[in-house]
Amino acid sequence: MVLRRKVKKGQGDNVYLLHERRSSYSVHNTPAPSTPDLWELRKQVIFHVAKRRNGQIRIQDIAAECNVPFRIAAGWLTRLAREGLLTAVVGQQQAIVYFVKEVGHREG
């Protein structure tokens, strides 16, 4: 499995396309121990977008940033909400808005 980061022409560095590229080799398709998980990379991008938008994310934001269909972006945000990392709230015009949950305060 090879992970690629592509930048769409004319849209700057804020558009990410994270996908798997199938290897043409007939070797084992087991990821190397140091290869990060694709879902973890997606979560990082989603939280990066949320950070730029003060913790508020909409499905269309993720679809545009990651260059994926609306349905895929909705699935990613729904999965993060099920994992307890986001809170879903129905906003204006019945659009779902997700907010990053606070993970607690660190004492140091």
C-alpha angles and dihedrals in degrees: 000000000000122000118211133191114206128186117209114235114259096011101087128224097315098083116084129186112192115183143137120260114206114234117237090211120102091225126119111292094221115130118241114255091247094051110107118233115260092230091053090053091050091050090052091053092047092050090046089055090047091051091054090050097048094259095307121118133179126196092244090054092059093041090054096042095047096034093233131132118274090248093057093048090049090052092051093050092045090052091051089050090051089050088055096244097111135037118218119217127177107238135184118326091015092290116149114235120194125210127198110244119233109250096208134272121290116224116207 
